[in-house]
């Protein structure tokens, strides 16, 4: 495929720095990857690079998706720029989420190395492994696991979330079978060299729907969430499909690590389409959060004295009454969340409303809003869509320009620095949904922002010096989604 991308273009070919080498090895020489504890991670080196999945699938451009390396070092001459692009080998993959072959769960294993970034392709079912060890600025393709191999051995397709395990294996949630039926979903287990081992869950213990998951080994528990049937969501969002039972509203509680489904939690209408799942980072804690997209509620889950798990809504984002939109009310659509490594702050985004929120969760049952910033939305000033307040007044959000550029779409994926002071934000959800709700992104592509986080008093502010514009990419505007640091982060590393 002769193109600028197939040359895996690098703006700068620089030697591996001392900081990057330290990140690549781990927090100390002789140890395994990552950090011994969340506290140690907080004191780790500042991020210098970010890997970002960039998507052409669904845009009509006929180019392969790619992994972008972004320079996030403010002392670098290429700060806030894409310095390398690694295209994948096929068209139509839809790179989405990513994970590592090894992380802090393997910290006690001195032979383990955080080397391969795992890139599941949500649409094609293909899984790529990218080698980041030789030159973190310019990673290379290591291995491709073909969808036929996965489906033949497991019946699984539509891979989504990847987490490394202390054993060295890699666990990936899959959202359906090759025909897009949710009934075929489950969990794919790969060995350390990405060979298919089989399904992780016991036979007959697959969830009703699949999406994200997080495990907390000290409580011998893994909890997974539920988006919907791929046959439904890959065509865009149809509200009737919710009524038809093609989207989820449950959490699935598994015994860890044996894969027995021990409890199903029905979140009801308050928990429609629960997506990202996060336990607190402290491995002794038995509580976490899930963002329910369509209901726009933040649900806390927790273990009861009898060992079963329960839930409660702790944050609600009310729908807005609007004019000139497809529905009379607009949900916030909580599509991503994360927790700071010190377990003090919860961050989440409202993709349709356009705001990012920061909550103090030192009391997890009573989150307190401490920061909010608007970085896009369907209800911004100048849009045809307006909010009708209870007193009859009309309102639209005030969204600033950054470096003279109008912000497109709404905040979608977020990633936090280890010290909790910098939040990175991209704006593409999934190409079919981008096209439906924010068609301008299909035309002009994504961008990435950095938000300054006040970790003392609370508060959020856009960093005006950082703006990565995917509109001007060599092969045309691209859609940016998941972000990862070479040294691990608060949405990939799990402590045991």
C-alpha positions, 0 to 999 in steps of 0.5 A, a space after each residue: 500500500 504505497 502511501 505516506 503512512 505505509 512508510 511509518 513516517 517519523 518527524 524525528 528519529 531520536 535516540 531513546 532518552 534516559 527517561 524513556 529507558 527507565 519507563 521501558 524497564 520499570 520503576 527500578 532496574 531488576 524489577 518487573 514492569 510498572 510500579 510496586 504500588 499506586 503510590 510509587 506510580 504517582 512518583 514516577 517520571 513525567 510522561 514524554 510520549 503518548 500513543 494514540 489510536 487513529 482511525 480511517 475506518 468509516 471515514 470513506 478515505 480508504 486508508 489503514 488505521 494507524 498508531 500515532 506517537 504524540 510528543 507531550 514533553 513541553 521541553 521538546 521542540 516537537 511538543 504537541 506534535 505527532 512524531 511518528 505514524 505506524 499504519 496497520 496492515 489491513 483496511 476496515 479494522 477500526 482500532 479502538 482501545 489498547 492495552 499492554 502485554 505486561 503491566 504493574 500486575 507483573 511487577 514482581 516478575 523480573 523477567 516480564 517486560 512492558 513491550 507490546 502494545 495490544 491493539 484490538 480491532 473492534 470491527 474486523 476482529 483482528 488484533 495487532 501487537 506493536 513493539 515499543 521497546 526498541 524505540 518508544 518514539 517509533 514503535 514497530 509492528 510485531 505480530 498480527 492475530 487474524 480474526 479467523 484464528 480467534 473465531 475458529 478456536 473460540 467463536 469470539 469476535 469484536 475484541 475491545 478491552 485488553 488487560 495484562 495478567 500477573 501470569 503473563 497472559 493477556 485477557 481481551 473482552 469480545 462483544 459478539 460472534 462474527 455475525 454481530 450477535 451478542 450471545 457469542 460474546 465472552 473473554 479471549 485469553 492469549 498467552 504472552 506471545 499472543 497465541 490463542 489459548 481459548 476462552 477465559 470464562 467457564 463454559 456457560 458463564 458468558 455475559 449477556 453483553 460485553 464491553 469493559 472489565 476490571 479485576 481486583 485480585 485481593 477480592 477474587 473478583 472481576 466485574 464486566 460491563 455491557 454495551 450492546 450487540 455489535 449488529 446494532 451499535 456498528 450501524 449507529 445508535 437507534 433508540 428503538 434498539 434499546 427497547 428491543 433489548 439490543 443494549 445492556 444494563 447489567 454488570 457481571 461479577 466473576 470469581 477471579 481468576 477461575 472465570 465463574 459468573 457468580 452474580 449478575 447485577 441489573 442496573 435497571 433504567 438508571 443504568 442503561 448502557 454501562 460502559 467503562 468500569 474502574 475499581 479504586 486503584 488501592 488493591 485492598 478496596 472493594 468499590 469502584 464505578 461504572 459510567 452508564 452512558 444512556 442514563 448518564 448516571 455514575 454508578 458505584 458498585 461495592 461489596 457487602 458484608 455477605 460477600 455479594 455485590 451491590 450498587 447505587 447511583 452517586 452522580 446523575 447528569 440530568 438530560 437537557 430539554 432541547 430544540 432542533 435535535 433528533 429527540 426532545 431531550 439530550 442525555 449527557 452520554 457518559 462515555 469514559 471515566 477514570 480515577 486518579 492513582 491516589 483514588 482522590 478524584 474521579 473524572 468523566 466526560 459527557 460526549 453530547 453535552 460537551 463537558 469534562 467533570 472532576 469529582 472528589 471521591 475521598 468518600 466514594 459514596 458521596 462524590 463532590 463536584 470540584 471542576 468542570 470545563 466545556 470543550 465541545 458539544 452539540 449545544 455550543 454557541 452558534 449551533 442550531 441546537 439550543 437548551 430550553 431552561 425551566 424558566 423559558 430561557 434558552 442557553 448554549 455552552 461557551 466553548 473556547 477556541 484553542 490556538 485559533 481552532 474551533 473545537 469539534 465534537 465532544 470530549 470522549 476518551 481521557 487519560 491522566 498523568 501519573 501525578 494527576 495534574 494533566 488530563 489528555 482528551 480525544 473526541 472520537 467515540 466510534 466512527 459510525 456514531 461520530 458520523 451520526 452525531 458529529 459529522 463534522 469530525 468525519 470531514 475534519 477529523 479529531 483533535 487532542 487537548 490537555 487539561 490542567 487539573 488542580 489536585 489541591 483545591 480542585 478545578 480544570 482549565 484548558 492548556 492553551 499551549 497544547 493542541 494536536 490537530 488530526 485534520 492535517 494528517 498526511 492521508 487526510 483527517 483521522 479520528 483519534 481515540 484511546 491514549 496510552 503512555 509507554 510506562 503505563 497509566 491509571 486505566 491500564 495498570 492493575 495492582 495485585 
